[in-house]
Amino acid sequence: MKLEMQSAILRFIDVTFTSWAILLIVGCGNSDLTETNTVEDETLAVWFSEEAAIRGLAFQHESGFDGRQPYLPEITGSGAALLDVDGDGDLDAYIVQSGSLHDDVEKVGNALYLNDGFGRFVEVPGAGGAGDTGYGMGVSAGDIDNDGDIDLYVTNVGPNVLFANDGSGKFTDITEQSGVGDPGWSTGSAFLDIDNDDDLDLVVLNYISWSMATELKCYVGNALTYCPPANYNAPAIDRLFRNNGTGQFDDITEQSRFDTSFGNGFGIVGADFNVDGYVDMFIANDMMNDQLWINDGNAGFDDNAMLWGSALGEHGIANAGMGVAAGDIDDDSDIDVMVVNLEGQTDSFFRNERSYFRDATAEIGLGLSGRYTRFGVVLTDFDNDGQLDLYEANGKVSAPSPTAGNIFDEPNVLLRGTNSGQFKEIRPIGGVGSQLEHTSRGLAVGDVDGDGGMDILVVNRDGPAYLLINNLASRGNAARFKALTAADGRDAYGTMISGRVGEKRLYRRIQPDGSYLSYSEPIAHFGLGTHKRIVDVQVLWPGSSQVEAFGDFEEGQVISLVRGSGRIN
């Protein structure tokens, strides 16, 4: 069955879109999509304005460091989610708070902000029941019980928590009955349908086996600082939980072979990398080999990162993988991967060749990308020109003394995708008019104000959150698509949507996971440049070998594509 599905999907790719793929593979890149900026005016482009405070999103992260011995979790920061918790059609914000590792300090809970429909936010007391006071790390979201609303999973240093949504943005802790309360130091997580049974399963990354009692002392000169994870020599096993169809989960870590390889995991993204109809997983590990878990079609996984050439960086060493993003950068209908790393290590861009990855970091202009320590990372089309852009959230992890104010702070970086296939850094740095420097960690994207431009939410360690509103004057047109299952209206994670813009066919995947400990809007965002419509929109649903055609759409719309409601091609 798996081989038949893979063959059918490959026929869809190779027959239906051959002409477009050939053009892109040979590097033609010839398109009538208009370039948003010339090389000359790139240096003058202001893409975003920071508007968190004026829009009511007054979140202040707390690491818990108080001048005593530094503890490793304190430098890692936390994540955030942009999602519609109350079903009113706009994006709300859920931000994970760290707080303190000490029991004698009052705990600060996670925060939930509701959007008023115009990109302004009001904080919900107690986060609507999801104000967990554990030492927070990350968040993922998904409709676990197929009731039409989105639920939350929060990872902590200590027990994780699963919150069920009643549909209005009010949450109930169902961790115990669901069976997903991992007690370790968990970081990234993601909801994925690993077995194509139309419910969402859960993967949870664990960083290291750690406690305050096992904390080590490391020094820069004579000053205490944060130790690297390799010093602890205690990587932890990640967990895989299978949804039994009722919103309850079974731990299948061992039977799925998910325990046969391990690392210090931070970032995770799910995608069908080998185009066989089943979702795979890429995990970015800190100072250990990255992992590529290939799905065997029976809820079993094998780590094929070495076989595929994606376990190590371009110099053949394990990098300090922090965040990971996935997208079809070259529009050849398969999913490529971007991993961001420590200062002094370049980004790692792995171009998908359908049975292996090729390190193309230098080829796309990122051979000198290691001047900052990067955590959050996203690939999306910010200027709506039809090319994916790259945004990286940066901040140091080591410095002479944790007490020296802003010594971990760095600026974030924005790079524009071009028709040549290379990324070009935007100036002013980060695409903002006034310089922003904090210790940035979590990063989520979505259209917060509903104007067709992708905005950015950044969590800063021991600092205020950024809400970067996209106000690029030369931004092109856009069309946006939600992909929904037929039965319950759940977001169909893993859906691949394509459409023709001018003479070019673009591919976008519904993919809210990735980045660093965060969750982004589950949307297929198509920049159209100066074009007014996207034509011949086609959908390859998860677990399907048959493409569904939905026709043509005008720009400026958010279209919900429901499985089985279009025209079968």
ChimeraX attribute file (.defattr): number of C-alpha atoms within 10 A of each C-alpha:
attribute: neighborCount
match mode: 1-to-1
recipient: residues
	/A:1	7
	/A:2	14
	/A:3	11
	/A:4	12
	/A:5	18
	/A:6	19
	/A:7	16
	/A:8	19
	/A:9	21
	/A:10	18
	/A:11	14
	/A:12	16
	/A:13	18
	/A:14	16
	/A:15	10
	/A:16	12
	/A:17	14
	/A:18	13
	/A:19	12
	/A:20	20
	/A:21	19
	/A:22	13
	/A:23	16
	/A:24	17
	/A:25	12
	/A:26	8
	/A:27	13
	/A:28	12
	/A:29	17
	/A:30	12
	/A:31	15
	/A:32	15
	/A:33	21
	/A:34	15
	/A:35	21
	/A:36	21
	/A:37	17
	/A:38	8
	/A:39	11
	/A:40	8
	/A:41	11
	/A:42	17
	/A:43	15
	/A:44	14
	/A:45	19
	/A:46	20
	/A:47	24
	/A:48	21
	/A:49	18
	/A:50	19
	/A:51	16
	/A:52	20
	/A:53	15
	/A:54	11
	/A:55	15
	/A:56	16
	/A:57	25
	/A:58	19
	/A:59	22
	/A:60	17
	/A:61	22
	/A:62	20
	/A:63	24
	/A:64	22
	/A:65	19
	/A:66	10
	/A:67	9
	/A:68	10
	/A:69	14
	/A:70	22
	/A:71	20
	/A:72	19
	/A:73	25
	/A:74	21
	/A:75	24
	/A:76	22
	/A:77	27
	/A:78	34
	/A:79	35
	/A:80	32
	/A:81	31
	/A:82	27
	/A:83	27
	/A:84	22
	/A:85	28
	/A:86	19
	/A:87	15
	/A:88	13
	/A:89	12
	/A:90	21
	/A:91	28
	/A:92	28
	/A:93	22
	/A:94	26
	/A:95	31
	/A:96	33
	/A:97	31
	/A:98	31
	/A:99	23
	/A:100	22
	/A:101	20
	/A:102	12
	/A:103	7
	/A:104	7
	/A:105	10
	/A:106	10
	/A:107	18
	/A:108	19
	/A:109	20
	/A:110	25
	/A:111	25
	/A:112	28
	/A:113	24
	/A:114	24
	/A:115	26
	/A:116	14
	/A:117	15
	/A:118	13
	/A:119	18
	/A:120	19
	/A:121	23
	/A:122	16
	/A:123	19
	/A:124	16
	/A:125	12
	/A:126	14
	/A:127	20
	/A:128	17
	/A:129	19
	/A:130	27
	/A:131	21
	/A:132	24
	/A:133	17
	/A:134	24
	/A:135	29
	/A:136	31
	/A:137	30
	/A:138	28
	/A:139	30
	/A:140	26
	/A:141	25
	/A:142	28
	/A:143	22
	/A:144	26
	/A:145	21
	/A:146	20
	/A:147	16
	/A:148	18
	/A:149	23
	/A:150	25
	/A:151	23
	/A:152	23
	/A:153	24
	/A:154	28
	/A:155	32
	/A:156	28
	/A:157	22
	/A:158	19
	/A:159	18
	/A:160	26
	/A:161	24
	/A:162	27
	/A:163	22
	/A:164	25
	/A:165	25
	/A:166	16
	/A:167	17
	/A:168	14
	/A:169	22
	/A:170	18
	/A:171	20
	/A:172	15
	/A:173	17
	/A:174	16
	/A:175	18
	/A:176	11
	/A:177	12
	/A:178	19
	/A:179	16
	/A:180	25
	/A:181	18
	/A:182	20
	/A:183	14
	/A:184	22
	/A:185	23
	/A:186	30
	/A:187	31
	/A:188	33
	/A:189	32
	/A:190	28
	/A:191	25
	/A:192	27
	/A:193	24
	/A:194	30
	/A:195	21
	/A:196	18
	/A:197	12
	/A:198	19
	/A:199	23
	/A:200	27
	/A:201	25
	/A:202	24
	/A:203	22
	/A:204	25
	/A:205	28
	/A:206	26
	/A:207	26
	/A:208	23
	/A:209	16
	/A:210	19
	/A:211	15
	/A:212	11
	/A:213	6
	/A:214	10
	/A:215	15
	/A:216	16
	/A:217	15
	/A:218	15
	/A:219	14
	/A:220	13
	/A:221	10
	/A:222	9
	/A:223	13
	/A:224	19
	/A:225	24
	/A:226	24
	/A:227	20
	/A:228	16
	/A:229	18
	/A:230	13
	/A:231	10
	/A:232	14
	/A:233	11
	/A:234	14
	/A:235	20
	/A:236	21
	/A:237	23
	/A:238	26
	/A:239	21
	/A:240	27
	/A:241	22
	/A:242	24
	/A:243	26
	/A:244	15
	/A:245	15
	/A:246	11
	/A:247	20
	/A:248	19
	/A:249	20
	/A:250	15
	/A:251	16
	/A:252	16
	/A:253	19
	/A:254	12
	/A:255	12
	/A:256	20
	/A:257	16
	/A:258	21
	/A:259	18
	/A:260	13
	/A:261	14
	/A:262	22
	/A:263	23
	/A:264	30
	/A:265	32
	/A:266	30
	/A:267	32
	/A:268	31
	/A:269	27
	/A:270	28
	/A:271	29
	/A:272	21
	/A:273	27
	/A:274	20
	/A:275	22
	/A:276	24
	/A:277	28
	/A:278	27
	/A:279	27
	/A:280	25
	/A:281	21
	/A:282	27
	/A:283	29
	/A:284	32
	/A:285	29
	/A:286	25
	/A:287	21
	/A:288	21
	/A:289	25
	/A:290	29
	/A:291	24
	/A:292	26
	/A:293	22
	/A:294	22
	/A:295	23
	/A:296	17
	/A:297	19
	/A:298	12
	/A:299	20
	/A:300	18
	/A:301	22
	/A:302	18
	/A:303	23
	/A:304	17
	/A:305	20
	/A:306	15
	/A:307	12
	/A:308	17
	/A:309	17
	/A:310	26
	/A:311	25
	/A:312	20
	/A:313	24
	/A:314	22
	/A:315	9
	/A:316	10
	/A:317	12
	/A:318	16
	/A:319	27
	/A:320	27
	/A:321	30
	/A:322	29
	/A:323	34
	/A:324	31
	/A:325	27
	/A:326	27
	/A:327	23
	/A:328	20
	/A:329	26
	/A:330	23
	/A:331	23
	/A:332	23
	/A:333	26
	/A:334	23
	/A:335	26
	/A:336	23
	/A:337	23
	/A:338	24
	/A:339	32
	/A:340	32
	/A:341	27
	/A:342	23
	/A:343	18
	/A:344	13
	/A:345	22
	/A:346	25
	/A:347	26
	/A:348	25
	/A:349	27
	/A:350	23
	/A:351	22
	/A:352	23
	/A:353	15
	/A:354	17
	/A:355	10
	/A:356	18
	/A:357	21
	/A:358	15
	/A:359	19
	/A:360	16
	/A:361	21
	/A:362	16
	/A:363	12
	/A:364	16
	/A:365	16
	/A:366	19
	/A:367	16
	/A:368	12
	/A:369	21
	/A:370	16
	/A:371	13
	/A:372	23
	/A:373	32
	/A:374	34
	/A:375	31
	/A:376	31
	/A:377	30
	/A:378	27
	/A:379	25
	/A:380	27
	/A:381	23
	/A:382	32
	/A:383	29
	/A:384	29
	/A:385	28
	/A:386	31
	/A:387	29
	/A:388	28
	/A:389	23
	/A:390	21
	/A:391	24
	/A:392	25
	/A:393	30
	/A:394	30
	/A:395	28
	/A:396	22
	/A:397	22
	/A:398	18
	/A:399	17
	/A:400	16
	/A:401	19
	/A:402	22
	/A:403	16
	/A:404	9
	/A:405	8
	/A:406	14
	/A:407	17
	/A:408	22
	/A:409	21
	/A:410	20
	/A:411	18
	/A:412	26
	/A:413	22
	/A:414	24
	/A:415	23
	/A:416	24
	/A:417	26
	/A:418	19
	/A:419	20
	/A:420	13
	/A:421	18
	/A:422	18
	/A:423	20
	/A:424	18
	/A:425	22
	/A:426	21
	/A:427	19
	/A:428	18
	/A:429	19
	/A:430	23
	/A:431	27
	/A:432	22
	/A:433	16
	/A:434	13
	/A:435	11
	/A:436	14
	/A:437	17
	/A:438	24
	/A:439	27
	/A:440	33
	/A:441	32
	/A:442	33
	/A:443	32
	/A:444	29
	/A:445	29
	/A:446	27
	/A:447	22
	/A:448	29
	/A:449	19
	/A:450	17
	/A:451	15
	/A:452	25
	/A:453	24
	/A:454	23
	/A:455	22
	/A:456	23
	/A:457	27
	/A:458	26
	/A:459	30
	/A:460	28
	/A:461	28
	/A:462	21
	/A:463	18
	/A:464	19
	/A:465	27
	/A:466	24
	/A:467	24
	/A:468	21
	/A:469	23
	/A:470	25
	/A:471	17
	/A:472	18
	/A:473	11
	/A:474	15
	/A:475	23
	/A:476	25
	/A:477	22
	/A:478	28
	/A:479	21
	/A:480	18
	/A:481	20
	/A:482	20
	/A:483	26
	/A:484	19
	/A:485	18
	/A:486	14
	/A:487	13
	/A:488	15
	/A:489	18
	/A:490	23
	/A:491	24
	/A:492	27
	/A:493	27
	/A:494	24
	/A:495	23
	/A:496	24
	/A:497	26
	/A:498	22
	/A:499	23
	/A:500	18
	/A:501	24
	/A:502	17
	/A:503	11
	/A:504	20
	/A:505	23
	/A:506	24
	/A:507	26
	/A:508	25
	/A:509	26
	/A:510	23
	/A:511	24
	/A:512	28
	/A:513	32
	/A:514	33
	/A:515	35
	/A:516	36
	/A:517	35
	/A:518	38
	/A:519	29
	/A:520	26
	/A:521	23
	/A:522	24
	/A:523	23
	/A:524	24
	/A:525	29
	/A:526	29
	/A:527	29
	/A:528	28
	/A:529	24
	/A:530	20
	/A:531	18
	/A:532	17
	/A:533	20
	/A:534	23
	/A:535	17
	/A:536	15
	/A:537	20
	/A:538	23
	/A:539	26
	/A:540	21
	/A:541	22
	/A:542	22
	/A:543	24
	/A:544	18
	/A:545	20
	/A:546	16
	/A:547	20
	/A:548	21
	/A:549	20
	/A:550	19
	/A:551	13
	/A:552	14
	/A:553	18
	/A:554	15
	/A:555	20
	/A:556	16
	/A:557	14
	/A:558	18
	/A:559	15
	/A:560	14
	/A:561	22
	/A:562	19
	/A:563	17
	/A:564	14
	/A:565	11
	/A:566	14
	/A:567	11
	/A:568	12
	/A:569	10
